[in-house]
Amino acid sequence: MVVTIIGAGLAGCEAALQCARRGVRVRLYEMRPVKMTPAHQTGDVAELVCSNSLKSEEPTNAHGLLKAELKILGSVLLECAERARVPGGKALVVDRKIFSREVARELQNLGVELIREEITRIPEGVTIIATGPLTSEGMTQSLINIFGDRRLYFYDAIAPIVAADSLDMQKIFTASRYGKGDDYLNCPLSEEEYDRFVQELAAAEVYPAHEFEQIQFFEGCLPVEELARRDRLALAFGPMKPVGLVDPRTGRMPFAVVQLRPENRAGTMYNLVGFQTRLRRPEQERVFRMIPGLERAEFLRYGSIHRNTFLNSPEILLPTLQTRIRRDLFIAGQLAGVEGYVESIGTGLVAGINAVRLVKEKAPLTVPEMTMLGALLKYITTPNPHFQPMNANFGLLPVGNIRAVTARRRHLMAVRALEALEGIRAEFAQDKI
Ligand SMILES: Cc1cc2nc3c(=O)[nH]c(=O)nc-3n(C[C@H](O)[C@H](O)[C@H](O)COP(=O)(O)OP(=O)(O)OC[C@H]3O[C@@H](n4cnc5c(N)ncnc54)[C@H](O)[C@@H]3O)c2cc1C
């Protein structure tokens, strides 16, 4: 039996190589260079579209831990990255040309059939769709036909997420508007604090939009800096409106409020409600740390607004990356709602291994949620009315009985993750399927 994979990007190539290493025939379709995306520059497989860094290698860094896990699970793309490595301090930085060449060589050596063609209809049989954030229009239409247009999104308008244990709870109060529950954390601002914040926000440096990302913003979804530039009170009447909120310490409604909504059930991550932004990352740290209670906030995910095609995975996918409606159809990469190179490689690895298991009539595997990869897969497949794509971060991992503070906690979580992975390593090993 043949596994069909659409998209020879990071996820698609990793998936193809996992299948091929296990002796399963693969037909891998890539539309470039016949049809280019607005961001890719070449016809190379596994092209890194922007930075040539696969980020930190320290296991106490979320990306470092994810890479350590993927190495244990036998990621072929990380082996290629090692061979393409250039000096980069504590990060895995690669020569992008050599990296693509190494991936192409692996595909060829393992007999993967690479076909340069745009696929616009989802094929029958075991299939992995990994067409990425810039999925072609034809495939987008096919995805809409099968999942419906309310389950496919075209750009991220993402607000930052901060770590719960980095918040100053002396300054923050818990309440929902008009006393309807206590789900939200509220950072109250006086008029003076508000004015200073708005001034800095309006003047802060933003990332320039790529030409293909000239997004017509909906009025209800404007970047916060755009609101700050429009009018002094635009934020106070918008995402920072205080109505229905009383600060128990003063007994009064604050002048303005930044609301933080829990991002996961464990309450380890909080989202700054309505704070989608194009601010540069250092500017997000500088300006958002002016908000009372966020002075020492640790940013687990930065805000951003960019073109990104992704599915509403909590409604569509299982943690095995199979779709709920068709168990022989898998989604991998950024289309599945993860963000980033290594995250995409990780989902490709899982989809590839599970596609092989399906072909060999074995039950698909799930990755333990104690690991960074398992936690990420759990996040993107758990019901969430505010679902937005997610990158690897320590806020995703269950705290369990780890009571240590930040740096030590990360170390313990990393040790626990790698131990959990050792337990399932044999199941994932290529000769065991
Ligand atoms: C402009 C830009 C900059 C980015 N910068 C970074 C960064 O610096 N760091 C980072 O970690 N992440 C970055 N990302 C996110 C990055 O794209 C992803 O992390 C990663 O490349 C996603 O892997 P993927 O396999 O899902 O998609 P891709 O690597 O994009 O692969 C998808 C492939 O599918 C092909 N394809 C699309 N439609 C079809 C079709 N219908 N038929 C056949 N082939 C098709 C595409 O040509 C492409 O080769 C950036 C994204 C963009 C758009």
The ligand as an SDF file (V2000), in Angstrom:
LIG
                    3D

 53 58  0  0  0  0  0  0  0  0999 V2000
    6.8360   34.2700    5.9070 C   0  0  0  0  0  0  0  0  0  0  0  0
    6.9810   33.2070    6.9490 C   0  0  0  0  0  0  0  0  0  0  0  0
    8.0450   33.2360    7.8340 C   0  0  0  0  0  0  0  0  0  0  0  0
    8.2030   32.2380    8.8150 C   0  0  0  0  0  0  0  0  0  0  0  0
    9.2720   32.2850    9.6530 N   0  0  0  0  0  0  0  0  0  0  0  0
    9.4570   31.2970   10.5690 C   0  0  0  0  0  0  0  0  0  0  0  0
   10.6190   31.2750   11.4100 C   0  0  0  0  0  0  0  0  0  0  0  0
   11.4910   32.1260   11.3030 O   0  0  0  0  0  0  0  0  0  0  0  0
   10.7390   30.2830   12.3270 N   0  0  0  0  0  0  0  0  0  0  0  0
    9.8050   29.3020   12.4580 C   0  0  0  0  0  0  0  0  0  0  0  0
    9.9770   28.4200   13.3010 O   0  0  0  0  0  0  0  0  0  0  0  0
    8.7060   29.2860   11.6590 N   0  0  0  0  0  0  0  0  0  0  0  0
    8.5150   30.2630   10.7280 C   0  0  0  0  0  0  0  0  0  0  0  0
    7.4030   30.2570    9.9130 N   0  0  0  0  0  0  0  0  0  0  0  0
    6.4510   29.2280   10.0610 C   0  0  0  0  0  0  0  0  0  0  0  0
    6.9370   28.1060    9.1160 C   0  0  0  0  0  0  0  0  0  0  0  0
    6.4170   28.2840    7.8470 O   0  0  0  0  0  0  0  0  0  0  0  0
    6.5270   26.8200    9.6140 C   0  0  0  0  0  0  0  0  0  0  0  0
    6.9880   26.6900   10.9160 O   0  0  0  0  0  0  0  0  0  0  0  0
    6.9680   25.5990    8.8070 C   0  0  0  0  0  0  0  0  0  0  0  0
    7.5960   25.8680    7.5980 O   0  0  0  0  0  0  0  0  0  0  0  0
    5.7010   24.8850    8.5820 C   0  0  0  0  0  0  0  0  0  0  0  0
    6.0080   23.6270    8.0930 O   0  0  0  0  0  0  0  0  0  0  0  0
    4.9100   22.9350    7.2020 P   0  0  0  0  0  0  0  0  0  0  0  0
    5.4990   21.6510    6.7490 O   0  0  0  0  0  0  0  0  0  0  0  0
    3.6190   22.9290    7.8820 O   0  0  0  0  0  0  0  0  0  0  0  0
    4.7410   23.9250    5.9490 O   0  0  0  0  0  0  0  0  0  0  0  0
    5.7930   24.3050    4.8150 P   0  0  0  0  0  0  0  0  0  0  0  0
    7.1760   24.1110    5.2790 O   0  0  0  0  0  0  0  0  0  0  0  0
    5.3780   25.6360    4.3110 O   0  0  0  0  0  0  0  0  0  0  0  0
    5.5130   23.1990    3.6960 O   0  0  0  0  0  0  0  0  0  0  0  0
    4.2900   23.1180    3.0020 C   0  0  0  0  0  0  0  0  0  0  0  0
    4.6040   22.7190    1.5700 C   0  0  0  0  0  0  0  0  0  0  0  0
    3.4020   22.4040    0.9010 O   0  0  0  0  0  0  0  0  0  0  0  0
    3.4740   22.9060   -0.4250 C   0  0  0  0  0  0  0  0  0  0  0  0
    2.0900   23.0370   -0.9050 N   0  0  0  0  0  0  0  0  0  0  0  0
    1.1490   23.9270   -0.5370 C   0  0  0  0  0  0  0  0  0  0  0  0
   -0.0230   23.6560   -1.1470 N   0  0  0  0  0  0  0  0  0  0  0  0
    0.1930   22.5570   -1.9220 C   0  0  0  0  0  0  0  0  0  0  0  0
   -0.6500   21.7860   -2.7870 C   0  0  0  0  0  0  0  0  0  0  0  0
   -1.9450   22.0710   -2.9550 N   0  0  0  0  0  0  0  0  0  0  0  0
   -0.1170   20.7230   -3.4470 N   0  0  0  0  0  0  0  0  0  0  0  0
    1.2110   20.3990   -3.2960 C   0  0  0  0  0  0  0  0  0  0  0  0
    2.0450   21.1120   -2.4860 N   0  0  0  0  0  0  0  0  0  0  0  0
    1.5260   22.1550   -1.7860 C   0  0  0  0  0  0  0  0  0  0  0  0
    4.2430   24.1920   -0.2710 C   0  0  0  0  0  0  0  0  0  0  0  0
    4.8460   24.5850   -1.4880 O   0  0  0  0  0  0  0  0  0  0  0  0
    5.2780   23.8340    0.7960 C   0  0  0  0  0  0  0  0  0  0  0  0
    6.4580   23.3590    0.2480 O   0  0  0  0  0  0  0  0  0  0  0  0
    7.2310   31.2210    8.9240 C   0  0  0  0  0  0  0  0  0  0  0  0
    6.1460   31.1900    8.0350 C   0  0  0  0  0  0  0  0  0  0  0  0
    6.0170   32.1640    7.0580 C   0  0  0  0  0  0  0  0  0  0  0  0
    4.8500   32.0950    6.1170 C   0  0  0  0  0  0  0  0  0  0  0  0
  1  2  1  0
  2  3  1  0
  2 52  2  0
  3  4  2  0
  4  5  1  0
  4 50  1  0
  5  6  2  0
  6  7  1  0
  6 13  1  0
  7  8  2  0
  7  9  1  0
  9 10  1  0
 10 11  2  0
 10 12  1  0
 12 13  2  0
 13 14  1  0
 14 15  1  0
 14 50  1  0
 15 16  1  0
 16 17  1  0
 16 18  1  0
 18 19  1  0
 18 20  1  0
 20 21  1  0
 20 22  1  0
 22 23  1  0
 23 24  1  0
 24 25  2  0
 24 26  1  0
 24 27  1  0
 27 28  1  0
 28 29  2  0
 28 30  1  0
 28 31  1  0
 31 32  1  0
 32 33  1  0
 33 34  1  0
 33 48  1  0
 34 35  1  0
 35 36  1  0
 35 46  1  0
 36 37  1  0
 36 45  1  0
 37 38  2  0
 38 39  1  0
 39 40  1  0
 39 45  2  0
 40 41  1  0
 40 42  2  0
 42 43  1  0
 43 44  2  0
 44 45  1  0
 46 47  1  0
 46 48  1  0
 48 49  1  0
 50 51  2  0
 51 52  1  0
 52 53  1  0
M  END
$$$$
